[in-house]
């Protein structure tokens, strides 16, 4: 299919499912944190999804190691991806899942700015700049809430913002280099491959205890992160991008922090203060606005 289409009912349902999965990820990490150290979880997740990717590529006949000029940008994207997940997972040792998901989902706003600066013909319109302003205002309000109510979470909150920068930078690298012409499987290979190699060693270097106990909760959480989040949801997302208008798909990303905040409150019994709820609403509105005039490619 060469012409990408507006969203149909199946695409909308799939995006709602994907954003609920992405929003729940931080909660899954928290649930297993007592049994498996957080950065080690990131390494295990990437290792599982890497093994699945090899199997998928072999079944589909997709070449992963052909020479196509993507090596150096692929290594850069992989390093940024590994950095992103280090800060997400490490940050969850200091802040709540509901707070982390809001800070990490500053990413669409940062990506919009990055694409504006580095991708010709994809400059932001006025309402999209309003979305950027709302997103950053929301983050400032969220930091203010943390400073007043839980100062101990500020380091983890800052890690979430750093992770968002890394995630946005990864997307810009993919959009502006030979990776934009590579298969989804190869692009994913660079990212999860480097994360699988690097993150377990970083876990050991920073003194994490690693795998403390093999419990049902830990196994279920790691399986969810590796199979459902890192592998299946990425492939589903890439599949949607090949068939439907990217901007309209991206608008659904505003649902992920909403699902994440709700999951943190319901599953982990995390507090939801009015100021932080307002901050989350600003970020969600910002995400919606920056994607409102999404580009059809």
Secondary structure, DSSP 8 states (H G I E B T S, - for coil): --S-B---HHHHHHHHHHHHHHHHHHHHHHHHTTTB-HHHHHHHHHHHHHHHHHHHHHHHT--SS--SS-HHHHHHHHHHHHHHHHHHHHHTTTS-HHHHHHHHTTHHHHHHHHHHHHSTT----HHHHHHHHHHHHHHHHHHHHHHHH-GGGHHHHHHHHHHHHHHHHHHHHHHHSGGGGS-HHHHHHHHHHHHHHHHHHHHHHTT---B----HHHHHHHHIIIIIIIIIIHHHHHHHHTTB-HHHHHGGGHHHHHHHHHHHHHHS-----HHHHHHHHHHHHHHHHHHHT----
